[in-house]
Amino acid sequence: MNIPVDRRYSSDHEWIISTGRSAQVGITDYAQDALGDVVFVQLPIVGEKFAVGVSCCEVESTKSVSDIYTPLAGTISGINDLLVDTPGLLNTDPYGQGWIFEMQLDDAAVVDKLLDSAAYRQLIEG
């Protein structure tokens, strides 16, 4: 299972890579594997503000429809339009071109409270 060390992770299987008050968010390799083939992504709306742990968009796969939660509080500042036409990027490149949205964070310090790669590996390997 691919778990890059340059990110933080939520227990809901989202990854976060931040630069100051901005963060990019996607789903982990573990999550995309559990979902199966992704066929549709409902992206969040730029400018929407979310609290921690709130559903902000959905991913539909051949197996199910799953909510994507905001791992941090903030405002959606960008979305990955590539996912509209090629939702399978979540499967083929979850840590690269398969990112889902960007956020302006309310508090950048809380990023450090999320799981590091070792803690996330421990979570999924149980």
N, CA, C and O of each residue as an XYZ file, in Angstrom:
504
protein
N       0.850     -1.174      0.000
C       0.000      0.000      0.000
C       0.898      1.241      0.000
O       1.800      1.370      0.827
N       0.639      2.129     -0.923
C       1.431      3.355     -1.052
C       0.932      4.408     -0.054
O      -0.233      4.803     -0.095
N       1.822      4.860      0.842
C       1.495      5.888      1.835
C       2.659      6.882      1.876
O       3.588      6.709      2.665
N       2.618      7.915      1.038
C       3.723      8.881      0.998
C       3.952      9.550      2.358
O       3.005      9.850      3.086
N       5.223      9.777      2.681
C       5.580     10.367      3.975
C       5.473     11.889      3.988
O       5.605     12.503      5.047
N       5.235     12.507      2.833
C       5.192     13.975      2.779
C       3.799     14.550      3.044
O       3.573     15.737      2.810
N       2.867     13.732      3.524
C       1.487     14.155      3.764
C       1.022     13.783      5.148
O       1.695     13.062      5.885
N      -0.136     14.289      5.480
C      -0.856     13.898      6.690
C      -2.119     13.189      6.242
O      -2.538     13.321      5.092
N      -2.725     12.435      7.149
C      -3.854     11.583      6.800
C      -4.956     11.699      7.842
O      -4.701     11.926      9.025
N      -6.197     11.537      7.367
C      -7.335     11.514      8.285
C      -7.753     10.061      8.503
O      -7.399      9.184      7.716
N      -8.498      9.815      9.559
C      -9.005      8.466      9.801
C     -10.107      8.102      8.812
O     -10.518      6.944      8.738
N     -10.593      9.099      8.043
C     -11.584      8.857      6.992
C     -10.924      8.571      5.643
O     -11.610      8.484      4.625
N      -9.600      8.426      5.631
C      -8.819      8.023      4.456
C      -8.633      9.122      3.416
O      -8.550      8.845      2.219
N      -8.568     10.360      3.874
C      -8.154     11.463      3.013
C      -6.704     11.802      3.317
O      -6.249     11.647      4.450
N      -5.982     12.262      2.310
C      -4.623     12.771      2.529
C      -4.651     14.282      2.396
O      -5.517     14.857      1.736
N      -3.677     14.907      3.044
C      -3.565     16.362      3.050
C      -2.101     16.715      2.863
O      -1.231     16.174      3.547
N      -1.832     17.618      1.942
C      -0.485     18.170      1.823
C      -0.662     19.682      1.908
O      -1.423     20.274      1.142
N       0.049     20.295      2.845
C      -0.188     21.719      3.073
C       1.068     22.548      2.871
O       2.197     22.084      3.035
N       0.816     23.785      2.510
C       1.867     24.797      2.404
C       1.310     26.037      3.088
O       0.609     26.843      2.476
N       1.629     26.170      4.343
C       1.102     27.302      5.102
C      -0.383     27.165      5.332
O      -0.841     26.174      5.899
N      -1.135     28.152      4.897
C      -2.585     28.159      5.126
C      -3.379     27.511      3.998
O      -4.610     27.546      3.998
N      -2.682     26.928      3.050
C      -3.344     26.268      1.925
C      -3.062     24.767      1.980
O      -1.977     24.341      2.375
N      -4.055     23.975      1.578
C      -3.874     22.522      1.587
C      -4.562     21.898      0.386
O      -5.614     22.359     -0.057
N      -3.951     20.843     -0.132
C      -4.540     20.049     -1.203
C      -5.009     18.740     -0.566
O      -4.333     18.193      0.305
N      -6.163     18.243     -1.001
C      -6.784     17.072     -0.377
C      -7.168     16.061     -1.448
O      -7.615     16.419     -2.537
N      -6.983     14.792     -1.111
C      -7.398     13.702     -1.979
C      -7.707     12.477     -1.144
O      -7.706     12.540      0.086
N      -7.973     11.361     -1.807
C      -8.200     10.117     -1.067
C      -6.953      9.242     -1.173
O      -6.180      9.349     -2.125
N      -6.778      8.391     -0.195
C      -5.585      7.548     -0.125
C      -5.682      6.360     -1.080
O      -6.749      6.039     -1.604
N      -4.550      5.731     -1.283
C      -4.471      4.518     -2.081
C      -5.379      3.447     -1.476
O      -6.053      2.715     -2.201
N      -5.393      3.362     -0.169
C      -6.266      2.414      0.542
C      -7.732      2.680      0.193
O      -8.479      1.746     -0.099
N      -8.145      3.947      0.222
C      -9.532      4.314     -0.056
C      -9.919      3.997     -1.498
O     -10.989      3.445     -1.752
N      -9.044      4.350     -2.443
C      -9.396      4.096     -3.843
C      -9.483      2.604     -4.114
O     -10.304      2.166     -4.920
N      -8.641      1.815     -3.445
C      -8.679      0.371     -3.609
C      -9.989     -0.195     -3.059
O     -10.598     -1.071     -3.674
N     -10.419      0.303     -1.904
C     -11.670     -0.155     -1.295
C     -12.882      0.248     -2.134
O     -13.868     -0.486     -2.192
N     -12.812      1.408     -2.783
C     -13.921      1.880     -3.610
C     -14.106      1.056     -4.877
O     -15.235      0.827     -5.309
N     -13.025      0.617     -5.463
C     -13.093     -0.015     -6.775
C     -13.013      1.049     -7.853
O     -12.575      2.168     -7.582
N     -13.421      0.729     -9.054
C     -13.305      1.648    -10.184
C     -14.200      2.861     -9.999
O     -15.422      2.736     -9.925
N     -13.577      4.050     -9.924
C     -14.320      5.293     -9.754
C     -14.882      5.719    -11.108
O     -14.161      5.781    -12.104
N     -16.196      6.014    -11.127
C     -16.862      6.372    -12.378
C     -17.409      7.801    -12.384
O     -17.756      8.321    -13.444
N     -17.490      8.444    -11.211
C     -18.021      9.807    -11.144
C     -17.545     10.475     -9.865
O     -17.478      9.840     -8.812
N     -17.210     11.768     -9.958
C     -16.832     12.554     -8.794
C     -17.683     13.817     -8.781
O     -17.678     14.587     -9.742
N     -18.415     14.027     -7.686
C     -19.145     15.277     -7.482
C     -18.214     16.178     -6.678
O     -17.976     15.936     -5.495
N     -17.696     17.205     -7.315
C     -16.721     18.094     -6.683
C     -17.407     19.127     -5.801
O     -18.564     19.475     -6.039
N     -16.703     19.623     -4.783
C     -17.284     20.693     -3.963
C     -17.326     22.011     -4.738
O     -16.766     22.114     -5.829
N     -17.979     22.996     -4.178
C     -18.112     24.301     -4.815
C     -17.060     25.254     -4.254
O     -16.939     25.417     -3.040
N     -16.305     25.879     -5.147
C     -15.291     26.857     -4.729
C     -15.993     27.982     -3.969
O     -17.021     28.503     -4.401
N     -15.413     28.338     -2.834
C     -15.965     29.388     -1.991
C     -16.779     28.868     -0.825
O     -17.062     29.612      0.114
N     -17.165     27.578     -0.874
C     -17.921     27.005      0.240
C     -17.009     26.824      1.446
O     -15.842     26.458      1.309
N     -17.551     27.083      2.620
C     -16.802     26.962      3.873
C     -17.279     25.708      4.599
O     -18.477     25.428      4.655
N     -16.328     24.956      5.154
C     -16.647     23.704      5.832
C     -15.954     23.604      7.186
O     -14.843     24.101      7.371
N     -16.624     22.959      8.117
C     -16.030     22.598      9.396
C     -15.306     21.255      9.212
O     -15.440     20.615      8.170
N     -14.551     20.839     10.211
C     -13.851     19.553     10.169
C     -14.868     18.417     10.146
O     -15.854     18.436     10.882
N     -14.615     17.425      9.289
C     -15.407     16.215      9.281
C     -16.746     16.297      8.582
O     -17.591     15.422      8.765
N     -16.955     17.325      7.788
C     -18.216     17.510      7.082
C     -18.076     16.973      5.657
O     -17.049     17.176      5.010
N     -19.107     16.292      5.176
C     -19.108     15.803      3.805
C     -19.125     16.995      2.853
O     -19.984     17.871      2.956
N     -18.168     17.022      1.924
C     -18.088     18.153      0.984
C     -18.260     17.729     -0.462
O     -18.481     18.573     -1.330
N     -18.161     16.437     -0.735
C     -18.348     15.939     -2.090
C     -18.537     14.425     -2.042
O     -18.445     13.811     -0.980
N     -18.801     13.833     -3.207
C     -19.033     12.395     -3.286
C     -18.229     11.770     -4.411
O     -17.932     12.398     -5.427
N     -17.889     10.510     -4.190
C     -17.213      9.707     -5.207
C     -18.074      8.475     -5.449
O     -18.421      7.746     -4.519
N     -18.411      8.259     -6.715
C     -19.209      7.100     -7.082
C     -18.310      6.090     -7.790
O     -17.566      6.425     -8.711
N     -18.403      4.852     -7.333
C     -17.617      3.785     -7.947
C     -18.547      2.681     -8.406
O     -19.763      2.771     -8.238
N     -17.975      1.646     -8.981
C     -18.781      0.507     -9.405
C     -19.348     -0.244     -8.204
O     -20.267     -1.048     -8.358
N     -18.809      0.011     -7.005
C     -19.270     -0.670     -5.796
C     -20.254      0.154     -4.971
O     -21.198     -0.396     -4.404
N     -20.038      1.483     -4.899
C     -20.851      2.291     -3.989
C     -20.665      3.778     -4.253
O     -19.898      4.183     -5.126
N     -21.386      4.579     -3.478
C     -21.200      6.025     -3.453
C     -20.648      6.356     -2.070
O     -21.207      5.932     -1.059
N     -19.557      7.112     -2.024
C     -18.918      7.434     -0.756
C     -18.739      8.938     -0.600
O     -18.380      9.642     -1.543
N     -18.997      9.408      0.605
C     -18.754     10.806      0.924
C     -17.270     11.054      1.131
O     -16.543     10.191      1.623
N     -16.831     12.249      0.749
C     -15.480     12.714      1.047
C     -15.648     13.817      2.092
O     -16.439     14.742      1.908
N     -14.910     13.711      3.169
C     -15.043     14.637      4.298
C     -13.890     15.627      4.327
O     -12.778     15.320      3.897
N     -14.168     16.801      4.833
C     -13.103     17.788      4.988
C     -12.284     17.422      6.221
O     -12.823     17.377      7.327
N     -11.006     17.163      6.047
C     -10.160     16.783      7.183
C      -9.781     17.984      8.057
O      -9.309     17.817      9.181
N      -9.988     19.183      7.535
C      -9.654     20.412      8.253
C     -10.749     21.445      7.976
O     -11.489     21.327      6.999
N     -10.844     22.441      8.829
C     -11.808     23.517      8.613
C     -11.228     24.546      7.656
O     -10.044     24.876      7.725
N     -12.074     25.048      6.764
C     -11.608     26.062      5.834
C     -12.563     26.254      4.683
O     -13.697     25.776      4.701
N     -12.079     26.969      3.673
C     -12.874     27.329      2.511
C     -12.283     26.684      1.262
O     -11.073     26.728      1.040
N     -13.147     26.090      0.455
C     -12.694     25.471     -0.792
C     -12.161     26.574     -1.707
O     -12.872     27.524     -2.033
N     -10.905     26.432     -2.115
C     -10.276     27.463     -2.946
C      -9.968     26.980     -4.361
O      -9.606     27.774     -5.229
N     -10.112     25.680     -4.586
C      -9.857     25.133     -5.912
C     -10.375     23.715     -5.996
O     -10.481     23.019     -4.986
N     -10.700     23.287     -7.214
C     -11.147     21.917     -7.454
C     -10.380     21.351     -8.639
O      -9.879     22.098     -9.480
N     -10.295     20.046     -8.699
C      -9.585     19.381     -9.787
C     -10.573     19.055    -10.911
O     -11.209     18.001    -10.903
N     -10.689     19.959    -11.863
C     -11.611     19.788    -12.992
C     -11.296     18.561    -13.844
O     -12.173     18.074    -14.558
N     -10.071     18.052    -13.787
C      -9.722     16.851    -14.555
C     -10.610     15.670    -14.171
O     -10.870     14.790    -14.992
N     -11.080     15.655    -12.910
C     -11.879     14.528    -12.434
C     -13.267     14.470    -13.058
O     -13.913     13.423    -13.017
N     -13.740     15.576    -13.636
C     -15.049     15.588    -14.286
C     -15.050     14.614    -15.463
O     -15.969     13.807    -15.604
N     -14.027     14.692    -16.301
C     -13.947     13.832    -17.488
C     -13.164     12.548    -17.254
O     -13.362     11.565    -17.967
N     -12.275     12.544    -16.262
C     -11.446     11.359    -15.998
C     -11.445     11.020    -14.502
O     -10.416     11.143    -13.837
N     -12.601     10.594    -13.974
C     -12.682     10.271    -12.547
C     -11.758      9.125    -12.136
O     -11.406      8.995    -10.963
N     -11.367      8.296    -13.105
C     -10.462      7.181    -12.827
C      -9.080      7.606    -12.358
O      -8.297      6.770    -11.908
N      -8.765      8.903    -12.458
C      -7.487      9.386    -11.914
C      -7.388      9.117    -10.412
O      -6.291      8.987     -9.868
N      -8.548      9.034     -9.747
C      -8.525      8.690     -8.321
C      -7.963      7.292     -8.115
O      -7.347      7.019     -7.084
N      -8.164      6.409     -9.076
C      -7.625      5.056     -8.981
C      -6.177      4.980     -9.451
O      -5.345      4.337     -8.811
N      -5.878      5.632    -10.562
C      -4.560      5.473    -11.170
C      -3.490      6.381    -10.586
O      -2.305      6.054    -10.649
N      -3.884      7.513    -10.021
C      -2.902      8.475     -9.499
C      -3.475      9.248     -8.311
O      -3.580     10.473     -8.363
N      -3.851      8.529     -7.225
C      -4.532      9.188     -6.113
C      -3.698     10.268     -5.417
O      -4.262     11.189     -4.827
N      -2.379     10.170     -5.474
C      -1.523     11.155     -4.793
C      -0.964     12.225     -5.733
O      -0.199     13.093     -5.313
N      -1.347     12.154     -6.978
C      -0.849     13.118     -7.959
C      -2.005     13.825     -8.645
O      -2.664     14.677     -8.049
N      -2.253     13.462     -9.917
C      -3.310     14.098    -10.690
C      -4.707     13.809    -10.152
O      -5.674     14.433    -10.590
N      -4.830     12.881     -9.219
C      -6.125     12.534     -8.653
C      -6.508     13.317     -7.409
O      -7.433     12.923     -6.699
N      -5.814     14.423     -7.126
C      -6.238     15.250     -5.982
C      -7.659     15.742     -6.248
O      -8.085     15.821     -7.400
N      -8.396     16.075     -5.176
C      -9.807     16.427     -5.352
C     -10.058     17.926     -5.198
O     -10.682     18.542     -6.062
N      -9.575     18.516     -4.100
C      -9.827     19.940     -3.889
C      -8.704     20.583     -3.089
O      -7.883     19.903     -2.474
N      -8.690     21.900     -3.115
C      -7.763     22.697     -2.312
C      -8.581     23.538     -1.347
O      -9.712     23.923     -1.642
N      -7.991     23.819     -0.184
C      -8.666     24.609      0.845
C      -7.749     25.697      1.374
O      -6.535     25.517      1.464
N      -8.342     26.818      1.720
C      -7.682     27.825      2.551
C      -8.071     27.458      3.970
O      -9.254     27.451      4.311
N      -7.086     27.155      4.797
C      -7.334     26.644      6.136
C      -7.640     27.757      7.128
O      -7.061     28.841      7.073
N      -8.568     27.460      8.038
C      -8.857     28.398      9.119
C      -7.690     28.452     10.101
O      -7.372     29.513     10.637
N      -7.050     27.298     10.334
C      -5.941     27.206     11.279
C      -4.933     26.184     10.761
O      -5.156     24.978     10.871
N      -3.840     26.657     10.205
C      -2.835     25.764      9.613
C      -2.162     24.870     10.643
O      -1.645     23.811     10.287
N      -2.155     25.267     11.903
C      -1.481     24.488     12.947
C      -2.137     23.127     13.177
O      -1.476     22.207     13.657
N      -3.415     22.979     12.847
C      -4.090     21.709     13.104
C      -3.656     20.601     12.147
O      -3.938     19.429     12.399
N      -2.985     20.944     11.072
C      -2.477     19.921     10.147
C      -1.587     18.938     10.907
O      -1.640     17.734     10.659
N      -0.780     19.442     11.819
C       0.137     18.590     12.583
C      -0.579     17.616     13.506
O       0.040     16.672     13.998
N      -1.858     17.821     13.748
C      -2.626     16.921     14.613
C      -3.174     15.715     13.850
O      -3.660     14.761     14.457
N      -3.095     15.761     12.525
C      -3.537     14.623     11.721
C      -2.493     13.513     11.760
O      -1.384     13.721     12.253
N      -2.835     12.351     11.250
C      -1.942     11.193     11.277
C      -0.768     11.372     10.327
O      -0.936     11.860      9.209
N       0.431     10.975     10.775
C       1.554     10.911      9.848
C       1.477      9.562      9.128
O       0.595      8.755      9.420
N       2.388      9.316      8.196
C       2.302      8.097      7.381
C       2.395      6.821      8.222
O       1.703      5.845      7.930
N       3.230      6.811      9.250
C       3.368      5.622     10.095
C       2.079      5.352     10.874
O       1.643      4.206     10.976
N       1.477      6.396     11.416
C       0.232      6.236     12.175
C      -0.909      5.809     11.248
O      -1.760      5.010     11.641
N      -0.931      6.337     10.019
C      -1.969      5.947      9.080
C      -1.794      4.474      8.678
O      -2.771      3.732      8.580
N      -0.552      4.065      8.449
C      -0.292      2.652      8.108
C      -0.787      1.757      9.240
O      -1.402      0.719      8.995
N      -0.518      2.158     10.467
C      -0.978      1.375     11.622
C      -2.506      1.303     11.656
O      -3.067      0.259     11.990
N      -3.176      2.391     11.317
C      -4.643      2.423     11.288
C      -5.197      1.424     10.282
O      -6.111      0.666     10.606
N      -4.660      1.411      9.074
C      -5.238      0.548      8.044
C      -4.796     -0.906      8.161
O      -5.467     -1.807      7.658
N      -3.665     -1.129      8.826
C      -3.208     -2.510      8.995
C      -3.726     -3.111     10.290
O      -3.594     -4.309     10.538
N      -4.327     -2.237     11.122
C      -5.051     -2.624     12.319
C      -4.321     -3.388     13.345
O      -4.893     -3.739     14.377
